[in-house]
Amino acid sequence: MTVASTRERLTRDQRAAIATAHPHYKWIVLSNTTLGGLLATVNSSILLIALPDIFRGISIDPLSPGNTSLLLWLIMGYLLVTAVLVVSFGRLGDIFGRVRMYNAGFAVFTVFSVLLSVTWMHGTAAGVWLIVMRVLQGVGGAMLMANSAAIITDAFPVDQRGLALGLNQVTAIAGMFVGLVVGGVLAPIQWRFVFLVSVPVSLFGTVWAYLKLHDTGIKQPARLDWWGNATFAVGLIAVLVGITYGIQPYQGHTMGWTNPWVLGAIIGGLVVLAVFCVIETKVPDPMFRLGLFRIRAFTAGNLASLLAALGRGGLMFILIIWLQGIWLPRHGYSFESTPLWAGIYMVPLTIGFLVAGPVSGWLSDRLGARLFATGGMVVAAATFVGLMVLPVNFSYWQFAVLLLANGLAMGMFAAPNRAGIMNSLPPNRRGVGAGMSTTFQNAAMVLSIGIFFSLMITGLAHTLPSTLSHGLLAQGVPADKAAQLAALPPVSVMFASLLGYNPIASLLGPHTLAQLPPAHASYLTGRAFFPELISEPFAHGLTVAFGFAIAACLIAALASWLRGGKYVYTEPDEPQS
């Protein structure tokens, strides 16, 4: 009998002992880890809707060119740090205990949720404080994300893992959309509530996890891979930071992809990641187990997950811009109320996730992940085709049906795919394997935002200047002022739409508005002018962005099909499932 087999048998004995003492232990595990995953993902999106109120609360104009970086880092900082750290925390969970790392994540998350809400500063200093606290909150989020799937896999038998991981995964993804509604409700009342709402939940989760969860997985004693951790962090941070600054204007250019610093960060980061891969083949205890890619189901599942996240990640931003900046104002909603209603109108997407995920996860326990993951991506591509041909000023029922179908498709993919990945892993590699999988997904989210924003801005840049100039001239705005506004970078219009702002009043200024006929000034600063003005350029950008999403989903479908039939890892002396 091998050492690994002995460890696995001891682990099964431990699990059986706990199950005898606590018959419902596995469901306690699922409930607590799902709460942790939900908390982490709700907080990844809650700021998107709340940013206007947060910026007003700390006295920052989000549309000022100098504040673009603050806005981007508040959005991207949390995503970036979770992408960078999940593998390291998954590896530490394999070494020191997954539950121990998971419990620490709840505690860290709670502390920095409190600190996010207590800033006494204003202006840029307050913005920097929120960014730093947000990054540190992401450390706790990474601990939760890195270990929850491995803890579930340890607690559940093979024939129930798909259902359990499906519930966990789909609830976590749905949390990104739940965060939009929660942010929209709380931010107008008091922006600090956006951060404080997590505190009682995370306090409860911390105590509950400490009292109820047990380490039943195999611990793998090993030395920390310091060089691997350092090169991975430096390389991935450089690439993701380069992407973040690449979507900002640079010296008269629409975006910053020609900025030497951006190119240096991305190219340099890729070189460092290549060095990281070499290091991982040389050290005795690597943090990133490249040998796991020899497992076909693991490799195909992660490739599909990365491509699905590329197609899905920017979708949330596009839908928010579409609703807040164009559709809701054109249907009579004030700009102040659009953040809340944007979150409410996206509820069908969340419903689709919550319905399809558990069902497809349960079925994949019996039939395998291949059919559901492949079919989900094909249906998702079809919904993106539907969104592409939908008029910008759509009928809501059509939009809702497409959102529901997209949610069903993504839920049908996410749960079986995650279960397929986790079932393919050896028990002593579940922490690092789950961390690797989450890294691909989180990094793809940041990359997707950069790609979608770049494609949208490229689409806007072709037609927005002339459309903006003609629209302003038609309302009597002086030619020099109209030309000045038409020369604004499209990213400013994107952010105005993302934040639910009508920027015309602040851009024209009170002096210019006072010179116009009252009816024209009222129209320019009302609900109709700005949304109608950007509808046509936005439609062009949508076509480009959704075209990319369709391609990503179809390639993900192909990767899912190539995973092969149902596969569950077993020890060499055990029968194959």
N, C-alpha and C positions, 0 to 999 in steps of 0.2 A: 504493500500500500504506500502511495506517495505521501510526502509531507503535506502537499496541498489537499489531498483527499482527507487526511487526518484532520486538518484544520476545518475543512468543509463539514466533516462529520461532527466535530465539536460545536461548530456554529449551529448546525441543525439541532443538536442537543440543547444548546442554550435557547434557541428559538422555541423549541418544544416546551422547555421549562417555563418560559415567560407566557407562552400561550395557555399553559395549564393554569397558571396563577391569574392570568388576565385573558379570558377567552376572546375578548374584543380588542386585544392589543393592536392588531394590524389596522383596525379601523381608527383607533386613536392615533396611530402613526399617520394614516392618510389624512385625517382631519387636521392635525397640527401642521404637517408639511404643506398641505394645500393652503392653510391660512398663511403660512410663511411665504409661499410662492405668490399668493394673491397680494399680500402686502408689498412685496418687492416690485411686482409689475404695476400695481396701481400707482405706486410712487414714481414709476418711470414715465407715466403719461399725465399725471394729475396737474403738472405745471403748464402743460400746453394750453389748457383752457384758462388757467388762473394767472398767466403772465401779465395781462393788462392790469389787473388789480394789484398784483405784487409790485410791478414797476411804479404804479401810481402811489402805492403805500410807502415805497422807499424813495420817492421823488426822482425818478429817472424817466426820461423820454425815450421809449424803446425805438422810436423811428429816427432818432439822431444818429448820423453815421458813426460817430465815435462809440456808440453804445451797442453796435451790432455784435461785437465780440461777447459782451456780457450776456446778451440774449441767447446767442448760440451756445455758450458754455453752460448756461443754466439748463438748456435742453439736453446737450450732448454729454456733459461731464459725468452724469450718473451712468449713462449707457456705456461710456468709454471705460470707466473703472470696473464695472461689472464684467465687461468683455475681457479685460486684461487679467483679472484676478481669479476668475472662477476655476481655472485649471490648477493654479497653485493651492487654492483652498480645497479642491477636490483631492489633490495629492496629499495634503496635510490630513484630510479626513481619513484616507487610507492608512496613514501612519499612526495617527494619534486617536482616531475614533471619529466617525462621522457625526454622531449625535453631539459630541463635545464641540465640534466646530460649528454645527448648526445652532446649538444653544448660544454660543458666543455671538453668532450673527444676529440673533434676535436682540441680544443686549446692546450690541454696537448700534444697531438700527434705531433702537429706542432712544439712546443718548443723543444721537445727532438729529433725530426728529425734533427733540426738544430744543436743541441749540439752533436749529433752523428758524424757529419761531420767535426767538428772544432777541434778535438784533435790535440795538438801540440807535444804530447809525442810519445815515441817509446818503443818497447819491452813490457815487462809484464805490465808496468804501463799503456800503451796505451790499451792493451787488457782488463785490469780491468775497465778502463774508458768506453770503448765501452759496456762492459757487464752491468755496472750500468746504463748507459744511455738507453741501450736496454730494461732493466727491467722497467725503468720509462716510456719509450715510450709504453711499454705494458700496463701500467696503463691507458693511453689514449685509446689504442686499446680495453681494457676491457669495458670502458665506452661506446664506440661505439657499440660493440657487444651486450652488455647487454640490450640496450634499443631500438635498431633499429627495431627488430621484433615486440615489443610491440607498438611502434609508428605506424607502418604499420597496425597492427591489429586494432588500434583505428581509423585509417583514412579510412579504406576500409570496405564496407559492406560485409556480410558473403559470398555472391555469387561471390565475386571477390578476396577474401583473398588468395585462393590457387594460383591463377595466380600471385598476387603481392608478396606473400611470396616466391613463387617458383623462380621468377625472382631475388629477393634479395638473397635468400639462394644459388642458383646455381651460380650466379655471384660471390658471396663471396668465394665459394669453388673453382670455376675456377680461382679466383685470386691467389690461391696458386701455380697454374701452370703458370699463367701469370708472376708471380714473378720470375720464373726460367729464362724466356726469357729476361725480363727486366734486371735482374742481369747479365746475360751473355753478354748483349750488352754494358751495362754501365761500368762494373767493369774493363775491359781491357783499357778503355779510361782513367778513373780516379776513384779509389775506393770510393772517397767521394761522387761521383754522385749517388751511390747506396742509400745513405741516403737523399741527397738533392732533388732527383726526387720527393719525397713525399711532399716537402714543398709548392710549388705553388698550388698543388692540395688540400692539407689540408687547406691552407689559404683561398682558394676560397670556400671550403666546410664549413669552420667555419663561414665566413661572410654570405654565402647563408643560412645556417641553422639558424643563429641568426635573419636574416631579414624575413624569410619565414615560419619557422616552428612554430606551436602553440601547447600548451598542451591541447589536447582534451580528454585525458583519465581521469579516476577517480583517484584523489589523495586520498591516504589512510593515514590519520594522525596516527602516531604511534611513540613509543619510539624506539630508536636504540637498537638492541640486541647485546650489547657489548660482553657478554660472548660467545654467539653463533658465532659472527664474529671472535673472538680471537681463539676459539677452532677449528673452521673450517679452518682458515688460517694455524694455526700451524700444524694440522693433515695432511691436504692435501700437504702442503709444505714438511713436513717430508717424506711422501710417495713418492712424485715425485722426491725429491732430492735423496732419497735412490735408486730409479730406475736409475737416471742419473749416480750415482757413481757405480751402480751394473754392468754396462757394461764396466767398466774400469778394467784393470788387477790389481791383488792384490797378492803380495808376491809369485810370481811364478805361480799363477793360471791364467787361460785364462781370467776369469772375476772376479768381486768382490762380487759375491753373498754370499761368505763365510766370507766376511769382517764383523767383529762384529758391526762396525759403520753402515754399510748398513743394516744389519739385525735389529739393534736397531732402526734405523730411520723408516724403513718400519713397523715393529711391533708396535713401539711406536706411529707412526702416525695413524695406524689403531685403536689403543686403544683410542687415543684422538678423532678420528672421531666418535667412539662409544659413548664417553662422550658427544660429540656435539649433537648426535641424542637424547640422554636423555634430555639434556638442552632444545632442541627445543620443547619437549613435555611439558615443565614446564613453560616457560616464556610466558607472555601474548601476545607479538608481536614478534614471531620468524622470523629470516631472511630466514630460509629454511622451507617452509610450507609443512611439512610432510603430512598434511591432503590432499594435492593435489594428492597424490598417490592413494587416494580412487577413483579418476577418472580413469576409465579403459583406455580410449584413451590416457590420459597423461602418465600413467605408461608404457603401451605397446610401445608408440611412443618413449619415452626416452630410454627404454631398447634397442629397435631396433637401435636408433641413436648411442648409446654407442657402440654396437657391430659392426655396420657399420663403425664407426670411428676407432675401433680396427683393422678391416680388411683393411681399406683404408689408415690409418695414416702412417704406415711404407712403404706402396707401393711406395710413392714418393722417399724415400731414396733408396729403392732397385732398382728402375728403373734408378736413377741417377748413382748409382754404376755400374749397368749393362752396361749403355751406355758409361759413362766417362772412367771407368776403363778397359773395355774389348772390347765392340763392335766397338766403334768409332776408337780407335787406330788400331784395327785389319783391319779396312777398310780405312786406309790411313790418318786419321786425326791426327794432331799433338796434344800432350797433352795440349798445351797452348790453342788450339781452341775448345777442347772438351766441356768445360762448356757451351759455347754458343750453340753449335750444339745439346747438350743433351736437352736443353730447347726447341729448334726448333723441334726436332724429337718427343717430347712428346705432340705437339700441338693437335694431334687427340683426346687425352684424354680430353682436354679443349673443343674442338668442341662438343664432345659428351655431356658434361655437359650443354653447352649453348643451344643445340638443345632440349634435352629431358626435362630439368627442366621447362621452361615456358609452354611447351605443356602439360606435365603431371600435373603441377599445375593447369592449366586451366580446364583440364578434371576432376581433383579431386574435384573441386568446385561443379561439378554436380554428380559425381559418388562416392565420398568419397576417402579416402587415402588407404584403405586396399588393393585393387587389385594392384595398382601401386607400393606401397612400398614393398609388398611381392614379386611381379614379378621382381622388380628391384634387390632385393637381390639374388634371384635365378639366374638371368642372370649374376650378378656380380660373383657369385660362379663359374659359368660355364666359365667365362673369366679367372678366376684364374687357373682353370684346364688347359685351353689352354696355358697360360703363363708357367705353370709347365712343360708341355710336349714339349714346344718350345726349340729347340737347343740353346745353349748359343750364338753360332755364327749364328743367324737366318737370314732369308730373311726379309728385312724391311717391305714389304707389309703385311706379316703375322703379324708382331709385331704391325703395324699401325692399322690393322683391329681389333685386340684384344684390343688395347688401346681405339679405337673408341667405341667398344661394351661396354667396362668397363665404359667409360664416360657416355654413354647413360643409362646404368644400374644404375649408381650412381645418375645421374640426375633424372631418373624416380623415384628413392627412395626418394631423399633428399627433393624435393619441396613438394610433397603431405604429407610426414611425418611431416615436419615442420608445414605445414598448419593444419594438424590434431591435433598436440600438441597445437597450439595457439588457435584454435577454441574451444578446450575443456576447456579453462580457464575462470573463472569469470573475468569480466572487471577490477576489482580492484586488481587482482592478476597477471595480464599479465606481468608486469615488473619482478617480482620475478620468475614467471614461466618460462619466456624466459631466465632469468639468470641461473636458475637451468638446463634448457635444454642445454644451451651453456657450462655450467660447465662440464656436462657429456661428451659432445663432445670434448672439449679442453683437459680435463684430459685424455680421452681415446686416444687422439693423442699422448700425452707424453708417456702414458703407451704402446701404440702401437710401438712407436719408440724403447722403451726399449725391448719389446718382440721380434720385428723383428731383431734388432741388436743382441740380445742374441741368437736367433735361427740361424742367419747367422753365427755368430762367432762360435757357437757350431758345425755347419756343416763344416766350414773351418778348425777348429781345428783337425778334424779327419784325413784329408788328406793333408792339406797345408804343414806341416813341411817336410814330406818325399818328396812331389812334389818339394818344393823349394830347398831342399838339392840336389836331383838328377839333377834338371835343372841347378843349379850352377856348380856342379861337371862336368857335361857334357860339359860346356864351359871353363873348365880349372881353375876354381876358387879353391884356396887351400882348403883342407878338413876342416881345423880349421875355416876358414872364412865362408865356406858354412854352417857348423854346427852352428856357431854363428848367422847367419842370419835366419837359419831355426828355431831357438829357439825364434825368435821375437814373441810377442803376436799377434794373428790374428787381433785384433782390429786395429793395426797399418796398416795392409794391407787394412782393411776396410776403414780407413780414407784416405789412399793414393788413393784408387779407388774413394771414394766420392769426393775428391778434384781434381781429374784428374791429379794425379802425377804419374810419374814413379820413385819410390824411390831407384831403384837399384844403380844408380850412387852415390847418397849420402851415401847409406848404405855400399857400397863396399869401397868408398873413392878413391882418385886419385892414391895413392900408389899401391893398389891392381890392379886397372885397368891398370896401366902402366906396370905391370908385365905380362899381358895377351897379346896374339896375337892381333894386331889391329882389325882384323875382328871380333874376339870374343868380344872384348871390345865394338865395335860399335854395335854389335847385342844386347848385354846385356843392353845397355843404349838407344836403339832405341825403336820404336813403337811396335815391335812384341813380344819380349821376355816376358815381365811382363804380358801383357794381356793373352797371350797363356798359360803362366805358371799357372795363377790362375783360368783359365776357368773351369777346372774339379772340383777343390774344391768349386768354386763358385756355380757350378751347383748343387752340393750336398746341399749346404746351401739354394739355391732357393727352392728345393723340400720341405725342412722342413718349410720354411717361408710361402710359398704359401699354404701348407697344413693347416697351422693355419688360414690363411685368408679365405680359403674355409669354414672351420668349423664356423668361426665367422659370415660369411655372411648367411649361412644356418640357424643358430640359430636366427639371426636378421630377416630372412624371417618368421620363426615360430612366433616370437614376434609380427611382423607386422600383421600376420593373426589373432592373438588372440586379436587384438584391438577391434574387433567387427565392426559393420557397421558404416555408416556415423553418426558423433555426433558433434553437435554444442551446446555449453553451452547457456542456456536461464534462465532467472529469473523464480522462481516458478509460477508467475502469468502470464507468457507469454507462447505461444504455442511452443512446441519443434520443432526444425528444423529437 
